[in-house]
Amino acid sequence: MNYILFDGPSRNNLLPFTFTKPVAEIRVGILTIREKWEKQLGFTTTTITEDYLSEKFPMVEMDSNVMINASYLPNNELVALVKNLRANQAIFKGEDVIAFFSKDTQDEVNFDTYEAIEYNSDLIKIEHTWDIFSKNGEAINEDFELLTQNRKSQPIPDSNNCINAQNIFIEEGAKIEFATLNASSGPIYIGKDAEIMEGSLVRGPFALCEHATLKLAAKIYGPTTIGPHSKVGGEVNNSVLFGYSNKGHDGFLGNSVIGEWCNLGADTNNSNLKNNYAEVRLWNYETQGFAKTGLQFCGLMMGDHSKCGINTMFNTGTVVGVSANIFGSGFPRNFVPSFSWGGNSGFTTYLTKKAFEVAEVVMKRRDIEFSDVDKAILEYIFEETKQWRKKDE
């Protein structure tokens, strides 16, 4: 069977992260949503997404296909239903379609003609940016079980101080010495060739993905995920870094989501709680206003390729777009549009020529090419987001 993940109606609520990637590429727990589905299904998947992303994330359609809403995370029960879908069948949860069977000869899909299979059990759905960190603990638990089932962890070196060691899993090539790992409140997963440096304190649920690094004396509160090839120091609480991003020095990051290829300068801090303890609102690209989150704790949402200088301070509930460069004293505003350059004293437009120069250097350091396809995606985002940038000051 051919399985295709589609963005679904939640895509716009997941901006700025879905500016540069389909919903399926969002990392929550240990794995991306695509990786979860592929491991559970036993098949590779392709994607239906925005036209400007389709060259990098293409769709492969065959005679018979099962379309899956990428906002939903798989579990055993759901995967069994998806694998058994037949022609003119669809799986629903309430009004939401989770998955449906389609033929390449179908010009359109009319669910009124489909047999509806109701799914009534609990599912994790990622439909808002803040779901990525607020549901990360559940997702880590599920991924940990999936990845470690019937497998044996690498031994934990004797120099470490461990609590509930049976809930710690270390992949081949990982290095951990003189750290404290407390898995009593959730599992700890250390990916292939990852490193936890001396003096680090880690409380689960926690995932350190492959080739990622915890710097000396880092303090990590779960549920937190540090994506592949990322480097993290200082204090982190209930946050997700997608991958290839750095928070290499002291400073606090809490209840936050950081995209790929981001860098937080030394002593960058974010607030995750308002002084009056009120509900946090976050910028919503679709409504072009600040939306209620229902959360008392909510920090920073930073899109891919954005950077900030040393001693940057982010207020509670700040959204930073793609390829922004933030620096200077004081708090920048709570919504920083993509390709903005500046800070509290004001912003100018960060021209794509300059942004591309930085992206090329940063990605080359990890032996990854900043391709013409990547450039085309960012150029599209630059044009798409200019409505939110003020004229150069």
Backbone hydrogen bonds, N-H to C=O, Kabsch-Sander energy under -0.5 kcal/mol:
donor,donor_aa,acceptor,acceptor_aa,energy
2,N,64,S,-0.8
3,Y,1,M,-0.5
3,Y,44,T,-0.6
4,I,66,V,-2.6
5,L,46,T,-2.9
6,F,68,I,-2.9
7,D,48,I,-1.4
11,R,8,G,-1.5
13,N,10,S,-0.5
14,L,10,S,-0.8
14,L,11,R,-1.2
15,L,12,N,-1.1
17,F,14,L,-1.1
18,T,14,L,-0.9
19,F,16,P,-1.3
20,T,17,F,-0.7
25,E,22,P,-1.5
26,I,23,V,-1.8
28,V,26,I,-0.6
28,V,31,L,-1.7
33,I,26,I,-2.1
34,R,24,A,-2.8
36,K,32,T,-2.1
37,W,33,I,-2.1
38,E,34,R,-2.7
39,K,35,E,-2.2
40,Q,36,K,-2.1
41,L,37,W,-3.0
42,G,38,E,-2.3
43,F,38,E,-0.6
46,T,3,Y,-1.4
47,T,58,P,-1.6
48,I,5,L,-2.4
49,T,47,T,-0.6
53,L,50,E,-1.5
54,S,50,E,-0.7
54,S,51,D,-1.2
57,F,53,L,-2.2
61,E,59,M,-0.5
65,N,102,S,-2.7
66,V,2,N,-2.8
67,M,65,N,-0.5
67,M,100,F,-2.9
68,I,4,I,-3.0
69,N,98,I,-3.4
70,A,6,F,-2.6
70,A,68,I,-0.7
72,Y,69,N,-1.8
73,L,124,I,-2.6
79,V,75,N,-2.8
80,A,76,N,-2.0
81,L,77,E,-1.6
82,V,78,L,-2.6
83,K,79,V,-2.6
84,N,80,A,-1.1
85,L,82,V,-1.3
89,Q,86,R,-1.3
90,A,115,E,-2.3
91,I,99,A,-3.3
92,F,117,I,-2.8
93,K,96,D,-2.6
96,D,93,K,-1.8
98,I,91,I,-3.0
98,I,96,D,-0.6
99,A,91,I,-1.3
100,F,67,M,-2.0
101,F,89,Q,-2.2
102,S,65,N,-3.0
104,D,63,D,-1.8
106,Q,103,K,-1.8
110,N,108,E,-0.6
111,F,109,V,-0.7
113,T,110,N,-1.9
114,Y,111,F,-1.1
115,E,88,N,-3.3
116,A,114,Y,-0.6
117,I,90,A,-3.3
117,I,115,E,-0.5
118,E,116,A,-0.6
119,Y,92,F,-3.1
120,N,118,E,-0.6
125,K,123,L,-0.6
126,I,71,S,-3.1
127,E,125,K,-0.9
129,T,13,N,-1.0
131,D,128,H,-1.2
132,I,128,H,-0.6
132,I,129,T,-1.4
134,S,130,W,-2.5
135,K,131,D,-2.2
136,N,133,F,-0.9
139,A,135,K,-1.9
140,I,136,N,-2.7
141,N,137,G,-2.2
142,E,138,E,-2.1
143,D,139,A,-2.6
144,F,140,I,-2.9
145,E,141,N,-1.9
146,L,142,E,-2.1
147,L,143,D,-3.1
148,T,144,F,-1.9
149,Q,145,E,-1.1
151,R,148,T,-2.2
154,Q,170,I,-2.7
160,N,157,P,-1.7
161,N,179,A,-2.8
162,C,160,N,-0.6
163,I,181,L,-2.6
167,N,164,N,-2.3
168,I,165,A,-1.8
169,F,188,I,-2.7
171,E,190,I,-2.8
174,A,171,E,-1.6
175,K,194,A,-2.6
177,E,196,I,-1.2
180,T,200,S,-2.7
181,L,161,N,-2.6
181,L,179,A,-0.5
182,N,180,T,-0.5
182,N,202,V,-3.0
183,A,163,I,-2.5
183,A,181,L,-0.7
186,G,183,A,-0.5
188,I,167,N,-2.2
189,Y,206,F,-2.6
190,I,169,F,-2.9
191,G,189,Y,-0.6
191,G,208,L,-3.8
193,D,172,E,-1.3
194,A,191,G,-1.8
195,E,212,A,-2.3
196,I,175,K,-2.8
197,M,195,E,-0.5
197,M,214,L,-2.2
199,G,178,F,-2.9
200,S,197,M,-1.3
201,L,218,A,-3.1
202,V,180,T,-2.8
203,R,220,I,-2.1
204,G,182,N,-2.5
206,F,187,P,-2.4
207,A,224,T,-2.1
208,L,189,Y,-2.8
209,C,207,A,-0.6
209,C,226,I,-2.9
211,H,192,K,-2.0
212,A,209,C,-1.9
213,T,230,S,-2.8
214,L,195,E,-2.9
215,K,213,T,-0.6
215,K,232,V,-3.4
217,A,198,E,-2.1
218,A,215,K,-1.5
219,K,234,G,-3.2
220,I,201,L,-3.0
220,I,218,A,-0.5
221,Y,219,K,-0.5
221,Y,236,V,-3.1
222,G,203,R,-0.9
224,T,205,P,-1.8
225,T,239,S,-2.4
226,I,207,A,-3.0
227,G,225,T,-0.6
227,G,241,L,-1.9
229,H,210,E,-1.6
230,S,227,G,-1.4
231,K,245,S,-1.5
232,V,213,T,-2.5
233,G,247,K,-3.5
235,E,251,G,-2.2
236,V,219,K,-2.6
237,N,253,L,-2.5
238,N,221,Y,-1.8
240,V,256,S,-2.0
241,L,225,T,-2.4
242,F,240,V,-0.5
242,F,258,I,-2.8
243,G,259,G,-0.6
244,Y,228,P,-3.2
246,N,262,C,-2.3
247,K,231,K,-3.4
253,L,235,E,-2.1
255,N,237,N,-2.5
257,V,300,L,-2.6
258,I,240,V,-2.9
259,G,302,M,-2.5
261,W,243,G,-1.0
262,C,259,G,-0.5
263,N,306,S,-1.3
264,L,246,N,-2.7
265,G,263,N,-0.6
265,G,308,C,-1.3
267,D,250,D,-2.1
268,T,265,G,-1.6
269,N,312,T,-2.4
270,N,252,F,-1.5
271,S,314,F,-2.6
274,K,296,Q,-0.5
277,Y,274,K,-1.9
280,V,295,L,-2.9
282,L,291,A,-2.3
284,N,289,G,-3.1
285,Y,283,W,-0.5
288,Q,284,N,-1.6
289,G,284,N,-1.1
291,A,282,L,-3.5
291,A,289,G,-0.6
293,T,280,V,-1.6
298,C,272,N,-1.4
298,C,296,Q,-0.6
299,G,255,N,-3.1
301,M,318,T,-2.8
302,M,257,V,-2.5
302,M,300,L,-0.5
303,G,320,V,-2.3
303,G,321,G,-0.7
305,H,260,E,-2.7
306,S,303,G,-1.2
307,K,324,A,-2.7
308,C,263,N,-2.0
309,G,326,I,-2.5
311,N,266,A,-2.9
312,T,309,G,-1.1
313,M,330,G,-0.6
314,F,269,N,-2.5
317,G,298,C,-1.3
318,T,299,G,-1.8
318,T,315,N,-0.5
319,V,334,N,-2.9
320,V,301,M,-3.5
320,V,318,T,-0.5
321,G,336,V,-2.6
323,S,304,D,-2.3
325,N,340,S,-3.0
326,I,307,K,-2.2
327,F,342,G,-1.9
336,V,319,V,-3.0
339,F,322,V,-2.3
340,S,337,P,-0.7
341,W,348,T,-2.6
342,G,325,N,-2.5
343,G,346,G,-1.9
346,G,343,G,-1.9
348,T,341,W,-2.6
350,Y,339,F,-3.1
351,L,349,T,-1.0
355,A,351,L,-2.3
356,F,352,T,-3.1
357,E,353,K,-1.5
358,V,354,K,-1.7
359,A,355,A,-2.5
360,E,356,F,-2.6
361,V,357,E,-1.7
362,V,358,V,-2.8
363,M,359,A,-2.6
364,K,360,E,-1.8
365,R,361,V,-1.4
366,R,363,M,-1.1
367,D,364,K,-2.0
368,I,363,M,-2.3
371,S,369,E,-1.1
375,K,371,S,-2.1
376,A,372,D,-2.3
377,I,373,V,-2.0
378,L,374,D,-2.3
379,E,375,K,-2.7
380,Y,376,A,-2.0
381,I,377,I,-2.2
382,F,378,L,-2.6
383,E,379,E,-1.9
384,E,380,Y,-2.7
385,T,381,I,-2.1
386,K,383,E,-0.8
388,W,385,T,-1.8
389,R,386,K,-0.9
